[in-house]
């Protein structure tokens, strides 16, 4: 595919900010300040514990670790969902997946579903009727890319999309460039060329991440003299689990049987992802635009714990509980580094609670972009936290109204307020009533000590917040399944070891 222009015309608004009048040789003059570039690096399935930055002794991530020295590392950053498509939708809209109705990763399917609803029938072993997710990011949303494009930015999307086939592709959602222009959940045919979705591109055996980083670097070179938004949304480290042979052997040699992070293939995949980060940052430095470039590094959901190679799980999110597709911390707490030159203290850390719905309003503030007056967000700007100030927010929410055998996930909604997290499992208690789990994350980051029975007042308080959230977002709330046969196990075969539709 060649570089193309988006088909939908968008009005262009100049976003240059005027400085105050400056007296020059007795004459007043105004000087324009160019807004910063934005490079948004989104890893796929990279767990909170999968970098040296967050304490991994197995994975080698020198470029991500070095990126953190340029900016701020967040220890309480969350994806709005435990699966990729919903989180991606939340980044581009600033809205909860519950409001959008995208609750599973089905952006690649043929069927176009634009209305969220409850499934009319359920399995006899499922106590709840679960949601029927939308399968496209509707064009009615004014995306982050459209907002920056309207402000004069060049916009490019490189890598994974998974929010819909044409006409719901990046070129229809505010991006001027989209490579490799594929709706799929993973690199079709594998990570190494030739690629089914990109015929004729790449040398045989070339890794898709190396190719995408080179293409993204070329985009920055062409646009170095104007503000740009670069989405680098990696395919790594999503399945298929395969890595460069020489790196696989490197990590096989360093594996420690006492360390749950010891899968050599995933080790190779993480290092290749880190190399791509190094390529992008190296290009930014080469072009001399580091002081004018905001860089975000984030992941769309937790690391994969349900796929195995040689009896070894792909990764471990310890000390967090569970992983991708789960409402527990291992499914939704993510690595986040935010670089904002001259504004963010280099090498700083923040325990502010932020979520993927916050990126849109935050980047509008950071770039000085007004956005569209009628655009409303569920998220808030966390620019105050970037400046070292207190972030004023009541709570964050996660809504997963579907079953997933990958991690034995039941339909659930959670709220985190301060140190406390309440999970409501819909229709999962006796007689298909709701069931609750309550954790103090400061004292129990691994969610091992359920305090629901010993803290009834706190449970009631947090449960009322969940009620308000579900009502405000008009979320699809699972209800009792009339076909359910009491006593049947929702997951009779245990965790799904080979994935499935909710593992994409």
C-alpha positions as CSV (number, residue, x, y, z in Angstrom):
1,X,0.0,0.0,0.0
2,X,1.2,3.5,-0.8
3,X,0.7,6.5,1.4
4,X,-2.8,7.8,0.9
5,X,-5.0,10.7,1.9
6,X,-8.0,10.3,4.1
7,X,-11.2,10.4,2.1
8,X,-13.2,12.4,4.6
9,X,-12.5,16.1,4.4
10,X,-11.9,17.8,7.7
11,X,-11.7,21.6,8.2
12,X,-8.2,22.7,9.1
13,X,-7.8,25.1,11.9
14,X,-4.5,26.8,12.7
15,X,-3.3,25.8,16.2
16,X,-0.3,28.1,16.4
17,X,-0.2,29.9,19.7
18,X,0.8,33.6,19.7
19,X,3.4,34.9,22.0
20,X,3.0,38.4,23.5
21,X,4.2,41.3,21.6
22,X,7.9,41.7,21.5
23,X,9.6,45.0,20.9
24,X,12.2,44.6,18.1
25,X,14.1,47.7,17.0
26,X,11.2,49.8,18.3
27,X,8.6,47.7,16.5
28,X,6.1,45.4,18.1
29,X,6.1,41.9,16.7
30,X,4.5,38.6,17.4
31,X,6.2,35.2,17.2
32,X,4.3,32.0,16.7
33,X,5.1,28.9,18.8
34,X,4.8,25.6,17.1
35,X,2.7,23.1,19.1
36,X,4.6,19.9,20.1
37,X,4.6,16.7,18.0
38,X,2.9,13.7,19.6
39,X,4.4,10.2,19.3
40,X,2.0,7.7,20.9
41,X,3.6,4.2,21.2
42,X,1.0,1.6,22.2
43,X,2.3,-1.9,22.9
44,X,0.0,-4.9,22.5
45,X,-0.4,-7.4,25.4
46,X,2.7,-6.0,27.2
47,X,2.1,-6.6,31.0
48,X,2.8,-4.1,33.8
49,X,5.7,-6.2,34.9
50,X,7.2,-6.9,31.5
51,X,9.9,-4.2,31.4
52,X,13.0,-3.4,33.5
53,X,11.3,-0.2,34.4
54,X,8.8,-2.0,36.5
55,X,11.3,-4.5,38.0
56,X,11.6,-7.4,35.5
57,X,14.8,-9.3,35.9
58,X,14.1,-11.3,32.7
59,X,13.1,-8.9,30.0
60,X,15.8,-6.5,28.7
61,X,14.2,-3.1,27.8
62,X,17.0,-0.5,27.8
63,X,15.3,1.8,25.4
64,X,12.0,1.9,27.3
65,X,14.0,2.3,30.5
66,X,15.9,5.2,29.0
67,X,12.7,6.8,27.7
68,X,11.6,7.0,31.3
69,X,14.6,9.0,32.2
70,X,13.3,11.7,29.8
71,X,9.9,11.9,31.5
72,X,7.5,10.6,34.1
73,X,6.7,6.9,34.9
74,X,3.2,6.2,36.3
75,X,2.7,3.3,38.7
76,X,-1.2,3.5,38.7
77,X,-2.0,3.7,35.0
78,X,-4.9,1.7,33.7
79,X,-6.4,0.5,30.5
80,X,-10.2,1.1,30.3
81,X,-10.6,-2.5,29.4
82,X,-8.7,-5.8,29.7
83,X,-8.7,-6.4,25.9
84,X,-7.3,-4.5,23.0
85,X,-10.1,-3.0,20.8
86,X,-12.1,-1.5,23.7
87,X,-8.9,0.2,25.1
88,X,-8.0,1.5,21.6
89,X,-11.4,3.0,21.2
90,X,-11.1,4.7,24.6
91,X,-7.8,6.3,23.6
92,X,-9.2,7.8,20.4
93,X,-12.5,9.0,21.9
94,X,-11.8,9.7,25.6
95,X,-14.9,7.7,26.3
96,X,-15.5,4.5,28.4
97,X,-15.9,1.3,26.3
98,X,-19.1,0.9,28.2
99,X,-20.5,4.0,26.6
100,X,-19.2,3.1,23.2
101,X,-20.4,-0.5,23.5
102,X,-17.2,-2.1,22.3
103,X,-16.4,-4.7,25.0
104,X,-14.6,-7.5,23.1
105,X,-11.8,-7.3,20.4
106,X,-14.0,-7.9,17.4
107,X,-13.0,-5.0,15.1
108,X,-11.8,-7.4,12.5
109,X,-15.0,-9.4,11.9
110,X,-17.0,-9.1,8.8
111,X,-20.3,-8.2,10.6
112,X,-20.9,-4.5,11.2
113,X,-22.5,-4.0,14.6
114,X,-23.0,-0.4,15.6
115,X,-25.6,-0.8,18.3
116,X,-24.7,-2.2,21.7
117,X,-27.2,-4.7,23.2
118,X,-27.6,-7.7,25.4
119,X,-27.4,-11.1,23.8
120,X,-30.9,-12.6,23.7
121,X,-29.7,-16.1,24.7
122,X,-27.0,-17.5,26.9
123,X,-25.4,-20.9,27.4
124,X,-27.0,-23.2,30.0
125,X,-23.7,-23.0,32.1
126,X,-23.6,-19.2,32.1
127,X,-25.5,-17.5,34.9
128,X,-25.6,-14.2,33.1
129,X,-26.7,-13.0,29.7
130,X,-23.6,-11.1,28.4
131,X,-23.3,-8.1,26.1
132,X,-23.2,-8.1,22.3
133,X,-20.3,-5.8,21.5
134,X,-20.3,-3.3,18.7
135,X,-17.7,-4.3,16.1
136,X,-16.7,-0.8,14.7
137,X,-15.6,2.5,16.1
138,X,-18.5,4.5,14.7
139,X,-17.6,7.5,12.5
140,X,-19.8,9.7,14.6
141,X,-17.0,10.1,17.1
142,X,-14.6,13.0,16.7
143,X,-11.4,11.2,17.4
144,X,-8.1,12.5,18.8
145,X,-6.6,12.2,15.4
146,X,-9.4,14.4,13.9
147,X,-8.9,17.0,16.6
148,X,-5.2,17.3,16.0
149,X,-5.6,17.2,12.2
150,X,-8.1,20.0,12.5
151,X,-5.5,22.0,14.4
152,X,-3.0,21.6,11.5
153,X,-1.2,18.4,12.5
154,X,-0.1,15.8,10.0
155,X,-1.4,12.5,11.2
156,X,0.0,9.0,10.7
157,X,-1.1,5.6,12.0
158,X,1.4,2.7,11.9
159,X,0.7,-0.8,13.0
160,X,-2.3,-2.5,14.6
161,X,-5.7,-0.8,14.3
162,X,-8.4,-3.4,15.2
163,X,-11.3,-0.9,15.3
164,X,-13.0,-1.8,12.0
165,X,-12.6,-2.6,8.4
166,X,-13.1,0.1,5.7
167,X,-14.9,2.5,5.9
168,X,-14.0,2.5,9.6
169,X,-10.3,2.4,9.0
170,X,-7.7,5.0,10.2
171,X,-8.0,7.0,6.9
172,X,-11.7,7.5,7.8
173,X,-11.0,8.4,11.4
174,X,-8.6,11.4,11.1
175,X,-5.3,9.9,9.9
176,X,-3.6,11.0,6.7
177,X,-1.4,7.9,6.5
178,X,-2.2,4.3,7.5
179,X,0.4,1.5,7.2
180,X,0.1,-1.5,6.7
181,X,-3.7,-0.8,6.5
182,X,-5.0,-3.9,8.0
183,X,-8.0,-4.4,10.4
184,X,-6.7,-7.7,11.9
185,X,-5.8,-8.5,15.5
186,X,-2.3,-9.7,14.7
187,X,0.2,-9.8,11.9
188,X,-1.5,-12.2,9.5
189,X,0.8,-15.0,8.6
190,X,3.2,-14.1,11.4
191,X,5.8,-11.5,12.3
192,X,8.2,-12.3,9.5
193,X,7.9,-11.3,5.9
194,X,6.3,-12.1,3.5
195,X,3.1,-10.8,5.1
196,X,-0.4,-11.7,3.9
197,X,-1.7,-8.2,4.6
198,X,1.1,-6.4,3.0
199,X,2.0,-8.2,-0.3
200,X,5.3,-7.2,-1.9
201,X,6.6,-5.3,1.1
202,X,9.6,-6.2,3.1
203,X,12.6,-8.5,2.6
204,X,12.0,-12.2,3.3
205,X,12.5,-12.8,7.0
206,X,12.2,-9.2,7.9
207,X,10.4,-8.6,11.3
208,X,7.2,-6.5,11.0
209,X,8.3,-4.3,14.0
210,X,11.5,-3.4,12.3
211,X,9.7,-2.5,9.1
212,X,7.0,-0.5,10.9
213,X,9.6,1.4,12.9
214,X,11.4,2.3,9.7
215,X,8.2,3.5,8.0
216,X,7.2,5.5,11.0
217,X,10.7,7.1,11.1
218,X,10.3,8.1,7.4
219,X,7.0,9.7,8.3
220,X,8.8,11.8,11.0
221,X,11.5,12.8,8.5
222,X,9.0,14.0,6.0
223,X,7.1,16.0,8.6
224,X,9.9,17.3,10.8
225,X,9.2,20.9,10.0
226,X,5.5,20.8,10.9
227,X,3.6,19.4,13.9
228,X,2.6,15.8,13.6
229,X,0.8,13.0,15.4
230,X,2.4,9.6,15.0
231,X,0.5,6.6,16.3
232,X,2.9,3.7,16.5
233,X,0.6,1.0,17.7
234,X,2.8,-2.1,17.8
235,X,1.8,-5.6,16.8
236,X,4.1,-6.9,19.5
237,X,3.8,-8.8,21.8
238,X,0.5,-10.2,20.6
239,X,0.1,-13.8,19.4
240,X,1.4,-15.6,17.3
241,X,4.2,-16.1,19.8
242,X,7.3,-16.0,17.7
243,X,10.6,-14.2,17.9
244,X,13.9,-13.7,16.2
245,X,15.7,-17.0,16.5
246,X,18.9,-15.5,17.8
247,X,17.0,-13.6,20.5
248,X,15.0,-16.7,21.4
249,X,18.2,-18.6,22.1
250,X,19.5,-15.6,24.1
251,X,16.5,-15.7,26.5
252,X,16.4,-19.5,26.6
253,X,19.9,-19.4,28.0
254,X,19.0,-16.8,30.7
255,X,15.8,-18.4,31.8
256,X,15.5,-19.2,35.5
257,X,13.1,-21.9,36.6
258,X,12.4,-19.9,39.8
259,X,11.2,-16.9,37.8
260,X,7.7,-17.2,36.3
261,X,8.9,-14.8,33.6
262,X,11.1,-17.2,31.6
263,X,9.4,-17.8,28.2
264,X,12.3,-17.3,25.7
265,X,10.0,-16.5,22.8
266,X,8.3,-13.7,24.6
267,X,11.6,-12.5,25.8
268,X,12.7,-12.2,22.2
269,X,9.4,-10.4,21.3
270,X,9.8,-7.9,24.1
271,X,13.4,-7.1,23.1
272,X,12.3,-6.5,19.5
273,X,9.5,-4.2,20.7
274,X,12.1,-2.3,22.8
275,X,14.4,-2.0,19.7
276,X,11.5,-0.4,17.8
277,X,11.1,2.2,20.6
278,X,14.9,2.8,20.3
279,X,14.5,3.4,16.6
280,X,11.7,5.9,17.0
281,X,13.5,7.8,19.8
282,X,16.7,7.7,17.8
283,X,15.0,9.3,14.8
284,X,13.6,12.0,17.0
285,X,17.0,12.8,18.3
286,X,18.6,12.6,14.8
287,X,16.0,15.2,13.5
288,X,16.7,17.5,16.4
289,X,13.0,17.6,17.4
290,X,13.3,16.0,20.9
291,X,12.5,19.3,22.6
292,X,9.4,19.7,20.5
293,X,8.0,16.1,20.8
294,X,5.7,14.6,23.4
295,X,6.1,10.8,23.7
296,X,3.7,8.4,25.3
297,X,4.4,4.8,25.9
298,X,1.5,2.6,27.1
299,X,0.0,-0.9,26.7
300,X,-3.5,-1.9,25.7
301,X,-4.1,-4.6,28.4
302,X,-2.2,-7.0,30.6
303,X,0.2,-9.7,29.7
304,X,-0.8,-13.0,28.3
305,X,-0.9,-15.8,31.0
306,X,-3.2,-18.3,29.2
307,X,-0.9,-19.3,26.3
308,X,1.9,-21.7,26.9
309,X,5.1,-22.8,25.1
310,X,6.9,-25.8,26.4
311,X,4.8,-25.7,29.5
312,X,5.9,-22.1,30.3
313,X,3.3,-19.3,30.3
314,X,3.9,-16.5,27.9
315,X,4.5,-14.1,30.9
316,X,3.7,-13.4,34.5
317,X,2.2,-10.2,35.7
318,X,3.2,-10.8,39.3
319,X,2.8,-9.3,41.8
320,X,-0.5,-8.4,40.0
321,X,-3.2,-11.0,39.8
322,X,-4.2,-12.7,36.5
323,X,-3.7,-11.1,33.1
324,X,-5.2,-10.2,29.7
325,X,-9.0,-10.4,29.7
326,X,-9.3,-10.2,33.5
327,X,-10.7,-7.4,35.6
328,X,-8.1,-8.1,38.2
329,X,-5.0,-5.8,38.2
330,X,-3.0,-8.0,36.0
331,X,-5.5,-7.5,33.2
332,X,-5.8,-3.7,33.4
333,X,-2.9,-2.0,35.2
334,X,-0.3,-0.9,32.5
335,X,3.1,0.5,32.1
336,X,3.0,4.3,31.2
337,X,5.8,6.7,30.5
338,X,5.0,10.3,29.5
339,X,7.6,12.6,28.1
340,X,6.8,16.3,27.9
341,X,10.0,18.3,27.4
342,X,10.6,21.3,29.7
343,X,7.3,20.5,31.5
344,X,7.8,17.1,33.1
345,X,10.7,16.4,35.5
346,X,13.1,13.9,33.9
347,X,13.2,10.5,35.6
348,X,10.2,11.4,37.8
349,X,7.5,9.0,39.0
350,X,3.8,9.5,39.9
351,X,1.3,7.4,41.8
352,X,-1.6,9.4,40.3
353,X,-4.5,7.1,39.1
354,X,-4.9,7.6,35.4
355,X,-6.8,5.7,32.7
356,X,-6.7,5.3,28.9
357,X,-9.8,7.5,28.6
358,X,-7.6,10.4,29.9
359,X,-5.2,10.5,27.0
360,X,-7.4,12.5,24.6
361,X,-8.2,15.4,27.0
362,X,-4.6,15.3,28.3
363,X,-3.0,15.6,24.9
364,X,-5.4,18.4,23.9
365,X,-4.1,20.4,26.9
366,X,-0.5,19.5,26.4
367,X,-0.6,20.5,22.7
368,X,-2.7,23.6,23.3
369,X,-5.4,22.2,21.0
370,X,-8.9,23.5,21.6
371,X,-10.7,20.5,20.2
372,X,-14.3,20.7,19.2
373,X,-16.6,22.5,21.6
374,X,-19.3,19.8,21.5
375,X,-16.9,17.0,22.3
376,X,-17.4,15.5,25.8
377,X,-15.1,13.1,27.6
378,X,-15.4,10.5,30.3
379,X,-11.7,11.1,30.9
380,X,-9.9,14.0,32.5
381,X,-6.7,15.7,31.7
382,X,-3.9,14.5,33.9
383,X,-1.6,17.4,32.9
384,X,-1.6,18.5,36.6
385,X,0.0,15.2,37.6
386,X,2.6,15.7,34.9
387,X,3.4,19.0,36.5
388,X,3.8,17.3,39.9
389,X,0.4,18.6,41.2
390,X,-2.3,16.6,42.8
391,X,-4.8,15.0,40.4
392,X,-8.4,15.6,41.5
393,X,-10.6,12.6,40.5
394,X,-13.0,10.5,42.4
395,X,-12.7,7.1,40.9
396,X,-12.1,5.0,37.7
397,X,-14.2,2.2,36.4
398,X,-13.8,-0.9,34.3
399,X,-16.7,-2.8,32.7
400,X,-16.3,-6.3,31.3
401,X,-19.8,-7.6,30.5
402,X,-18.6,-10.8,28.9
403,X,-17.2,-14.2,29.8
404,X,-13.7,-15.1,28.9
405,X,-12.3,-18.6,29.4
406,X,-8.8,-17.3,29.0
407,X,-8.7,-16.2,32.7
408,X,-12.1,-17.6,33.9
409,X,-13.4,-14.0,33.7
410,X,-17.1,-13.6,34.6
411,X,-19.1,-10.5,33.5
412,X,-18.1,-7.8,36.0
413,X,-17.8,-4.1,36.7
414,X,-15.1,-2.6,39.0
415,X,-14.5,0.8,40.6
416,X,-11.2,2.0,42.1
417,X,-11.4,4.9,44.5
418,X,-8.1,5.8,46.2
419,X,-6.6,2.6,47.6
420,X,-9.9,0.6,47.4
421,X,-11.2,-1.5,44.6
422,X,-14.7,-3.1,44.4
423,X,-15.6,-5.7,41.8
424,X,-19.2,-6.6,41.1
425,X,-19.6,-9.9,39.4
426,X,-22.9,-9.8,37.7
427,X,-25.3,-12.7,38.4
428,X,-22.5,-14.8,39.8
429,X,-23.7,-15.3,43.3
430,X,-26.4,-17.7,44.8
431,X,-29.6,-17.6,42.8
432,X,-27.9,-15.5,40.1
433,X,-27.5,-12.6,42.4
434,X,-24.5,-10.2,42.1
435,X,-21.3,-11.2,43.9
436,X,-18.7,-8.8,45.3
437,X,-15.0,-8.7,46.0
438,X,-13.3,-5.8,47.8
439,X,-9.6,-5.1,48.0
440,X,-7.2,-2.6,49.5
441,X,-4.6,-2.3,46.8
442,X,-2.1,-0.4,48.8
443,X,-1.9,-3.2,51.3
444,X,-2.8,-6.0,48.9
445,X,-1.7,-5.3,45.3
446,X,-2.1,-9.0,44.4
447,X,-5.8,-9.0,45.4
448,X,-5.5,-12.0,47.7
449,X,-7.5,-10.7,50.7
450,X,-11.2,-10.2,49.9
451,X,-12.6,-7.7,52.5
452,X,-16.2,-7.6,51.2
453,X,-17.7,-9.2,54.3
454,X,-15.6,-7.2,56.8
455,X,-16.1,-3.7,55.1
456,X,-19.9,-3.6,54.4
457,X,-20.1,0.2,54.6
458,X,-17.3,0.7,52.2
459,X,-18.8,-1.9,49.9
460,X,-22.1,0.0,49.9
461,X,-20.4,3.3,49.1
462,X,-18.4,1.9,46.2
463,X,-21.3,-0.1,44.9
464,X,-23.3,3.1,44.6
465,X,-20.5,4.6,42.4
466,X,-20.8,1.5,40.1
467,X,-24.6,2.1,39.9
468,X,-24.0,5.7,38.9
469,X,-21.3,4.7,36.3
470,X,-23.5,2.1,34.7
471,X,-26.4,4.5,34.5
472,X,-24.4,7.4,33.2
473,X,-22.7,5.4,30.4
474,X,-25.9,3.6,29.5
475,X,-23.8,0.4,29.8
476,X,-25.1,-3.0,28.7
477,X,-25.5,-4.7,32.1
478,X,-25.6,-8.5,32.2
479,X,-28.9,-9.9,33.6
480,X,-29.9,-13.3,34.8
481,X,-29.9,-16.0,32.1
482,X,-33.3,-17.8,32.2
483,X,-31.7,-20.9,30.6
484,X,-29.0,-21.3,33.3
485,X,-28.9,-24.6,35.0
486,X,-27.9,-24.1,38.6
487,X,-24.6,-25.7,39.5
488,X,-23.1,-25.9,36.1
489,X,-19.6,-24.6,35.8
490,X,-19.2,-21.6,33.4
491,X,-15.7,-23.0,32.5
492,X,-15.9,-26.8,32.7
493,X,-12.6,-27.2,30.9
494,X,-10.7,-24.6,33.0
495,X,-8.8,-21.7,31.5
496,X,-8.5,-21.6,27.8
497,X,-5.0,-22.5,26.9
498,X,-5.1,-21.7,23.2
499,X,-6.9,-18.4,23.2
500,X,-10.3,-17.9,21.5
501,X,-12.3,-14.9,20.4
502,X,-11.8,-13.0,23.7
503,X,-8.1,-13.6,23.7
504,X,-7.4,-11.6,20.6
